[in-house]
């Protein structure tokens, strides 16, 4: 897939791309409430861009376990100023992390390039119209339940098969509405209605999702299962472990890694690619 913006063309088949997480929420599980002003947002964006982020993912509603929904107007007031400020200073592609069509529409008008819909068009059916009118690529994710319910005893008979089937059905639904498969990126939804064992199974079998014919995004950064496995209670202290998983993901043909610490991830990916190819790969 090629993601074309006024200033960039991202070839998702050429290498792993790094998406930096920039939350403008008061209650995100890892960095909620940390970006209090436009200056804070720009400083964080600048750090990520300098470290090599290919995409900046802006979100105004927490999807942490048990999170309450955010009103549309509140979400708009959080994300639009952030996107507008970033776009004035940086040309890096921006994705808008939202399940609401009106938020996505205004975000794209403000300068965002990609829609990141964790509900896979199910929360707001009008999201497909926004995608079609804007011609923006769309990330669709698997989630069992909603953020408020997803971690209440998640269960599967075949976690990989069921996620793949769900994503295939959502792709087919979008295609029937007129959205090309070439505009869709899939996310198996690590941590969204999954146990530690489910998450590990997904990471072990990421290549299985390539059969969907879409680029694969993995959002594993600082997730609770890492803390459980390694007894790391503070999410911000899970970046080294996240980087290890990022390096492992490179071997699975993943196209995008969505992470909090861009710099460490860039190093991990570069090292992994060097080992896989037997030489250091320098990207222009």
MIFIKOL-920348 format. One record per residue (C-alpha): z, x, y; residue in one letter. Coordinates in pm, 1 decimal, padded with zeros to 6 digits. Layout:
N
Z; X; Y; a
...
This chain:
284
00000.0; 00000.0; 00000.0; x
-00079.5; 00109.8; 00353.2; x
00156.8; -00010.9; 00626.4; x
-00034.8; 00005.0; 00952.0; x
00137.1; -00010.0; 01289.2; x
-00001.7; 00069.8; 01635.9; x
00121.5; 00427.5; 01597.2; x
00153.1; 00493.9; 01223.8; x
-00002.2; 00440.0; 00885.8; x
00244.5; 00470.5; 00598.7; x
00088.9; 00533.5; 00257.9; x
00358.2; 00407.1; 00021.9; x
00167.3; 00539.6; -00278.9; x
00165.1; 00896.9; -00151.6; x
00538.5; 00972.8; -00151.6; x
00885.6; 00824.0; -00125.7; x
00954.4; 00689.4; 00223.4; x
01301.0; 00679.6; 00377.4; x
01430.5; 00366.9; 00548.0; x
01733.2; 00419.9; 00769.7; x
01986.3; 00135.8; 00785.6; x
02087.3; 00037.5; 01137.8; x
02325.2; -00259.3; 01135.4; x
02413.4; -00439.9; 01457.1; x
02675.5; -00654.4; 01286.4; x
03054.6; -00665.4; 01325.8; x
03122.3; -00703.3; 00953.4; x
02877.1; -00505.8; 00738.7; x
03052.3; -00349.7; 00439.2; x
02988.2; 00010.6; 00547.0; x
02913.0; 00046.9; 00916.9; x
02985.0; -00293.4; 01067.1; x
03106.6; -00292.2; 01426.3; x
03020.3; 00072.5; 01484.3; x
02723.3; 00016.7; 01716.4; x
02880.6; -00152.2; 02017.4; x
02621.5; -00086.7; 02285.8; x
02254.6; -00012.7; 02348.0; x
02349.4; 00353.6; 02387.1; x
02514.7; 00351.7; 02042.3; x
02204.5; 00193.9; 01887.9; x
01970.2; 00442.9; 02052.8; x
02186.8; 00739.6; 01954.2; x
02187.8; 00627.1; 01591.3; x
01813.6; 00560.2; 01596.3; x
01748.5; 00901.1; 01750.6; x
01956.6; 01072.6; 01482.0; x
01766.7; 00896.0; 01204.8; x
01426.5; 00965.3; 01359.8; x
01506.4; 01335.0; 01409.5; x
01625.0; 01358.9; 01049.4; x
01295.4; 01219.1; 00926.8; x
01330.4; 00841.6; 00882.8; x
00996.9; 00674.3; 00812.4; x
01128.2; 00323.8; 00887.6; x
01430.7; 00186.5; 01073.9; x
01580.2; -00130.8; 00923.5; x
01757.6; -00349.0; 01180.4; x
01995.5; -00619.8; 01060.9; x
02211.8; -00869.2; 01248.0; x
02371.1; -01058.3; 00959.0; x
02588.5; -00897.3; 00695.3; x
02487.5; -00950.3; 00332.8; x
02802.5; -00791.3; 00193.9; x
02977.8; -00982.7; -00086.6; x
03154.7; -01299.7; 00037.2; x
02999.0; -01272.6; 00384.5; x
02970.2; -01590.3; 00590.5; x
02639.1; -01700.8; 00734.5; x
02555.6; -01616.3; 01095.7; x
02408.8; -01868.3; 01338.4; x
02044.9; -01810.4; 01427.8; x
02115.1; -01768.2; 01800.1; x
02389.0; -01512.4; 01730.7; x
02161.5; -01312.5; 01504.3; x
01884.0; -01315.8; 01764.6; x
02123.6; -01196.0; 02033.9; x
02220.1; -00904.0; 01812.0; x
01882.8; -00780.8; 01688.0; x
01632.2; -00846.1; 01967.0; x
01798.9; -00620.7; 02228.3; x
01833.6; -00347.1; 01965.4; x
01468.4; -00367.5; 01861.2; x
01351.0; -00382.2; 02221.7; x
01556.0; -00074.9; 02315.1; x
01442.5; 00124.8; 02013.0; x
01077.4; 00037.0; 02066.2; x
01093.8; 00160.3; 02427.1; x
01194.7; 00505.5; 02306.9; x
01054.2; 00549.1; 01954.9; x
00732.5; 00465.8; 01771.9; x
00891.9; 00470.2; 01425.6; x
00811.1; 00153.2; 01225.4; x
01090.1; -00106.4; 01235.0; x
01177.9; -00363.2; 00971.2; x
01378.7; -00672.0; 01054.2; x
01638.9; -00756.0; 00790.9; x
01668.3; -01134.0; 00811.4; x
01626.4; -01452.2; 00609.6; x
01547.8; -01665.7; 00916.4; x
01189.9; -01728.6; 01026.2; x
01265.4; -01756.2; 01398.4; x
01461.6; -01430.3; 01395.5; x
01171.9; -01258.1; 01221.1; x
00917.6; -01407.1; 01462.2; x
01104.9; -01289.3; 01771.6; x
01174.0; -00950.5; 01614.3; x
00804.6; -00894.4; 01544.3; x
00722.0; -00993.7; 01902.1; x
00982.5; -00743.1; 02024.4; x
00821.2; -00461.2; 01827.5; x
00925.3; -00484.9; 01462.7; x
00657.1; -00417.7; 01201.9; x
00796.8; -00532.9; 00865.0; x
00994.8; -00836.3; 00744.5; x
01281.2; -00762.4; 00505.1; x
01378.7; -01098.9; 00353.5; x
01662.6; -01068.7; 00102.0; x
01611.0; -01433.1; 00002.4; x
01246.3; -01380.0; -00096.0; x
01130.1; -01673.0; 00121.7; x
01386.1; -01912.7; -00029.9; x
01633.9; -01941.0; 00259.0; x
01372.0; -02041.5; 00514.9; x
01034.1; -02159.4; 00379.8; x
00882.6; -02111.3; 00727.0; x
00917.5; -01735.2; 00681.2; x
00585.3; -01733.0; 00495.9; x
00413.1; -01875.1; 00803.6; x
00559.3; -01597.7; 01019.2; x
00433.9; -01339.0; 00771.2; x
00086.2; -01488.6; 00758.5; x
00048.3; -01522.8; 01136.0; x
00178.2; -01172.0; 01206.0; x
00005.6; -01001.1; 00910.4; x
00331.7; -00809.8; 00861.5; x
00426.3; -00660.2; 00523.2; x
00721.2; -00838.2; 00360.3; x
01002.2; -00701.9; 00143.8; x
01129.3; -00960.5; -00105.8; x
01453.8; -00904.8; -00294.6; x
01623.9; -01044.4; -00601.8; x
01968.9; -01191.6; -00549.7; x
02170.6; -01399.6; -00794.8; x
02336.0; -01662.4; -00575.9; x
02410.1; -01605.0; -00206.5; x
02613.8; -01335.1; -00031.3; x
02917.3; -01566.5; -00050.3; x
02881.2; -01625.0; -00426.6; x
02674.0; -01341.3; -00570.5; x
02962.7; -01130.2; -00700.0; x
03143.8; -01421.0; -00866.1; x
03090.0; -01336.2; -01231.8; x
02720.0; -01238.4; -01224.4; x
02561.3; -01258.8; -01570.5; x
02220.9; -01207.1; -01734.6; x
02079.6; -01219.4; -02085.2; x
01814.8; -00960.4; -01988.0; x
01880.4; -00819.4; -01643.2; x
01551.0; -00629.5; -01608.6; x
01339.3; -00907.4; -01755.2; x
01502.2; -01178.0; -01545.8; x
01472.2; -00983.4; -01220.2; x
01110.6; -00895.9; -01292.3; x
01029.8; -01258.6; -01375.9; x
01198.0; -01381.4; -01057.1; x
01008.0; -01134.0; -00840.2; x
00680.0; -01217.7; -01015.6; x
00737.3; -01587.8; -00946.2; x
00812.5; -01524.4; -00579.4; x
00501.9; -01305.4; -00546.9; x
00289.8; -01577.1; -00705.6; x
00443.8; -01838.1; -00474.1; x
00360.2; -01625.0; -00170.3; x
00007.2; -01566.9; -00296.6; x
-00046.2; -01941.0; -00333.3; x
00056.7; -01975.0; 00030.8; x
-00204.6; -01715.7; 00129.3; x
-00008.5; -01389.2; 00144.8; x
-00183.9; -01101.5; -00030.4; x
00008.0; -00911.6; -00296.9; x
-00100.0; -00602.8; -00104.2; x
00140.4; -00708.3; 00173.8; x
00446.9; -00740.0; -00052.4; x
00718.3; -00485.4; -00135.3; x
00974.1; -00570.4; -00404.8; x
01345.0; -00489.0; -00416.4; x
01543.8; -00547.6; -00739.6; x
01855.3; -00607.8; -00530.6; x
02112.1; -00354.9; -00645.5; x
02458.4; -00493.7; -00573.7; x
02333.8; -00846.1; -00507.8; x
02475.8; -01049.6; -00792.6; x
02511.1; -00756.0; -01031.1; x
02794.0; -00581.7; -01212.5; x
02829.0; -00204.5; -01232.0; x
02651.0; -00215.1; -01566.8; x
02367.0; -00425.0; -01428.4; x
02317.0; -00180.7; -01140.8; x
02305.1; 00117.3; -01375.1; x
02054.9; -00061.0; -01599.2; x
01833.4; -00131.9; -01299.2; x
01845.6; 00230.4; -01184.2; x
01763.5; 00350.4; -01534.3; x
01463.3; 00116.8; -01560.1; x
01318.1; 00116.2; -01208.4; x
00972.9; 00204.6; -01339.8; x
00963.5; -00137.2; -01509.3; x
00912.8; -00303.5; -01171.0; x
00592.1; -00110.6; -01102.9; x
00414.5; -00356.5; -01334.2; x
00440.0; -00614.2; -01053.8; x
00170.9; -00425.7; -00864.7; x
00380.2; -00384.5; -00549.8; x
00567.3; -00088.8; -00397.0; x
00933.1; -00080.2; -00502.3; x
01224.2; -00044.2; -00260.4; x
01572.6; 00056.4; -00375.0; x
01882.5; -00017.6; -00166.2; x
02166.0; 00164.9; -00342.3; x
02327.5; 00334.3; -00045.1; x
02709.7; 00339.5; -00039.5; x
02722.6; 00037.6; -00271.2; x
03049.6; -00070.8; -00431.9; x
02943.2; 00029.8; -00782.5; x
02935.0; 00392.6; -00667.2; x
03290.9; 00357.7; -00542.7; x
03397.4; 00199.9; -00871.4; x
03237.6; 00470.2; -01084.9; x
03366.1; 00762.2; -00877.6; x
03685.1; 00608.2; -00733.5; x
03562.8; 00643.0; -00373.9; x
03712.9; 00361.7; -00171.2; x
03564.9; 00449.2; 00168.6; x
03194.8; 00348.1; 00171.1; x
03109.6; 00616.0; 00427.7; x
03227.6; 00880.9; 00179.6; x
02965.9; 00778.7; -00077.8; x
02666.7; 00951.4; 00082.9; x
02665.3; 01254.2; -00149.5; x
02665.0; 01025.6; -00452.2; x
02394.5; 00813.3; -00289.1; x
02181.2; 01124.8; -00247.6; x
02212.6; 01207.9; -00617.9; x
02086.7; 00861.2; -00705.1; x
01807.5; 00897.8; -00448.1; x
01687.3; 01213.3; -00620.6; x
01686.8; 01034.7; -00955.9; x
01487.2; 00746.5; -00806.2; x
01203.9; 00982.7; -00713.8; x
01115.3; 01020.3; -01082.1; x
01080.8; 00642.0; -01121.1; x
00792.4; 00596.4; -00879.8; x
00999.6; 00427.5; -00609.8; x
00821.2; 00389.5; -00275.8; x
01110.1; 00330.5; -00033.5; x
01475.8; 00433.1; -00034.9; x
01695.8; 00229.2; 00200.7; x
01991.6; 00447.9; 00301.3; x
02259.0; 00508.5; 00562.6; x
02241.8; 00891.4; 00569.6; x
01878.3; 00982.3; 00625.8; x
01930.7; 01358.6; 00647.3; x
02102.6; 01396.4; 00311.3; x
01846.7; 01169.7; 00148.3; x
01555.4; 01371.6; 00287.4; x
01706.5; 01686.6; 00136.9; x
01765.9; 01520.1; -00200.4; x
01413.3; 01380.2; -00216.0; x
01255.3; 01709.5; -00110.7; x
01446.0; 01895.3; -00381.4; x
01359.7; 01636.0; -00645.5; x
00991.1; 01650.3; -00558.2; x
00997.4; 02030.4; -00570.7; x
01144.8; 02021.8; -00922.7; x
00902.1; 01753.0; -01042.6; x
00597.9; 01934.9; -00902.6; x
00716.9; 02289.2; -00967.3; x
00671.7; 02374.7; -00601.0; x
00789.7; 02273.9; -00256.4; x
00580.0; 01991.8; -00112.1; x
00531.6; 02001.8; 00263.1; x
00436.3; 01669.5; 00421.9; x
00241.3; 01664.4; 00744.6; x
